[in-house]
Amino acid sequence: MIQKLDRTECDSALQALDGWTYSRDGDAITKTYKFKSFVMAFGWMSSAAILAEKADHHPEWFNVYNRVDVTLTTHDCDGLSARDFALAKKFDAI
């Protein structure tokens, strides 16, 4: 079973990330990535999809031209888990 993090744990994990913020009343984190072109945005999404699949944790995202809006939450625990913050770090490293 995946454990939902409490607010203190989430605050600490969020401070370690760059550009991520709370959404959905603190039950998710979100970030907007901007790229030089649609092709670069789509390439990033392809790389991110592979990482997400390997982690068995899939983002909610929306793409328009050079922008990708990403939301991470753990549906299995109805909130944020360590998996969300770990995947956010992997996405930032791409």
Secondary structure in CASP SS format (residue, H / E / C, confidence):
PFRMAT SS
TARGET T0000
AUTHOR 0000-0000-0000
METHOD secondary structure of the structure
MODEL  1
M C 1.00
I C 1.00
Q C 1.00
K C 1.00
L C 1.00
D C 1.00
R H 1.00
T H 1.00
E H 1.00
C H 1.00
D H 1.00
S H 1.00
A H 1.00
L H 1.00
Q H 1.00
A C 1.00
L C 1.00
D C 1.00
G C 1.00
W C 1.00
T E 1.00
Y E 1.00
S E 1.00
R H 1.00
D H 1.00
G H 1.00
D C 1.00
A E 1.00
I E 1.00
T E 1.00
K E 1.00
T E 1.00
Y E 1.00
K E 1.00
F C 1.00
K C 1.00
S C 1.00
F H 1.00
V H 1.00
M H 1.00
A H 1.00
F H 1.00
G H 1.00
W H 1.00
M H 1.00
S H 1.00
S H 1.00
A H 1.00
A H 1.00
I H 1.00
L H 1.00
A H 1.00
E H 1.00
K H 1.00
A H 1.00
D C 1.00
H C 1.00
H C 1.00
P C 1.00
E E 1.00
W E 1.00
F E 1.00
N E 1.00
V E 1.00
Y C 1.00
N C 1.00
R E 1.00
V E 1.00
D E 1.00
V E 1.00
T E 1.00
L E 1.00
T C 1.00
T E 1.00
H H 1.00
D H 1.00
C H 1.00
D C 1.00
G E 1.00
L C 1.00
S C 1.00
A H 1.00
R H 1.00
D H 1.00
F H 1.00
A H 1.00
L H 1.00
A H 1.00
K H 1.00
K H 1.00
F H 1.00
D H 1.00
A H 1.00
I C 1.00
END
